[in-house]
Amino acid sequence: MKKIIYRNANEVENFDLKRFVKSISKFAKVSEKEAKEALADYDQYETMHVSCLVEAGMKLIGAKAGDAEMKEYFNEHAQWFDEGKFERLRRITGYLVGTLDRWNDAKKAEEKARVKHCVNSAIDDAARLAALETQAMEQNIAYAA
């Protein structure tokens, strides 16, 4: 039996397909079969966060009804997303960090000096090469093209 996690790992409940369909049916007519198909991606997991159900419900409602109903459904269940509580983590010079506030000047300089790779076809190779050479000269490093 699949488990649904709410706020934390202690708040676990058994998944009830009929309850899920009933919550969606307020906004669009969805059958149990369609709900099972929408949740097929999650079959491999024994537990899942309730936000996965909300996302699946939004897809079903969007396909059956429209944007207004989908937004209304999301607003009714938005409490499970906790938008402001996630911090961006980046891997910089071997460390997982959210911000650079606590870094010393040497680490901040190292981060500033690193080559940031991008996939941007709008910048031609000559401009990219010139920028790399300039960056290398600023840091007194040899750069071989």
N, C-alpha and C positions, 0 to 999 in steps of 0.2 A: 504494500500500500504506500503510495506517495505521500510525503510529508510536506507541509507548507510552513516556512519560517516567517514569523512576523518581525517584531522589533529585534529580538536576539535569539540565540540558539535555544533558550529556555522556553520561548513562546512558540511551540510547535503544535500543529494540528494536522489531523488526517485530511487529505484532499477529498472533497466531495464534488464530483462532476455536476450533479443536479443543482447544487448550490451555486456553482460557477455559472451554469447556463441560466439560472434564474436571475442572477445579478446582471447578466448581459441582456436578457430578454426585456428588461425595463426600457432599453434603448433601441433594440433591434431584434427581430425574430430570428433566433439561432437555434438549430437543432443540436442534440447531444452529439450526433455524428460529426457535425461541422466543428464543434468545440473540441472533440477528440483529435480531429485532424489538425486543428490549430495548435494543439499542445503536443503534437508528435515529436517536435524538436526537443522537448524536455523529457521524453520517455526514458532516456538513458540515465537520468538523475533520480536518485532516491528522494532527495529533498530539493526544494527550490524556494526562493524568496517570493513573497506575495507580489512583488513588483513584476515578476515574469508573467503572472496571471493577468495583471492589469494590462501589460503590453499586448498579450495575446487577445484579451478582450477588446482592446482598442482596434486592433487589426480586423477582428470580426465585425465590429460595429461599423468601422469605416467602409468595409466592403458591402455591408448590408444596408446601412442607413446613410449617414453623411457626416460631415465635419462637425456640425453643431452637436449631434448626439454623442460623437466621439469625445469632444471636449467636455461635455457634461459628465460623461462616464469617468473621464480622467479626473475632473475636479472632485467628483465624489470619492475617488480612491487616491488622490494625490498625497495623502498623509504617508503613504508607504514609500515615497521616493526621497523624502528628506533632502531636497535640493541643496540647501546651504551647508550640509554637513560633510561634504566630500572635499578633500584637498588634492590638488594636482600633485602627483609625484613624478619626478624626472630622474633619470639616471645621468648624473654628471660626474665625470672623472672618477667613476667607480663607486659613487655614493648615491643612495636613493634619498632625494631631498624634496621638500615642498617649496621652501624658500631658501635664499642664501643669507638670511639675516644673521645667522650665528657663525658664518664662515669668517676666517681671518683674511687679511688683505691678500696674502699670497694665493690662497685658494680662489678668491674672487678674481684675481688677475689671471689665474690659470683657466678659469671658466670663460672669461672674456676673450682670451687668446685662442681658444680651441676653434677648430674649423667646423663650422656648422654646415652639414650637408643638406641639400634640398634637391628635389626633383622639379625643376622649374625650367621648362623649355623656352620661356620668354627671354631668358638671359642667354646670350650666345656664348660659345666656349671662349672666345677671345676676351670678352668682358670678365668672365669667371677667372680666366688665367691671370689677367691683369690684377684683379682683386686679390687673388692668392699671393701673387708676387709682392704686392704692396704690403699685405699683412705680414709676409715673411720678412721683408726689409724692416718693418716697424719693430719686429721682435728680435732682430739680428739673428735670424736663422737662415740657413741655406735652403733654397727651394729649387729643386731640379724639375723642370717641366718634362 
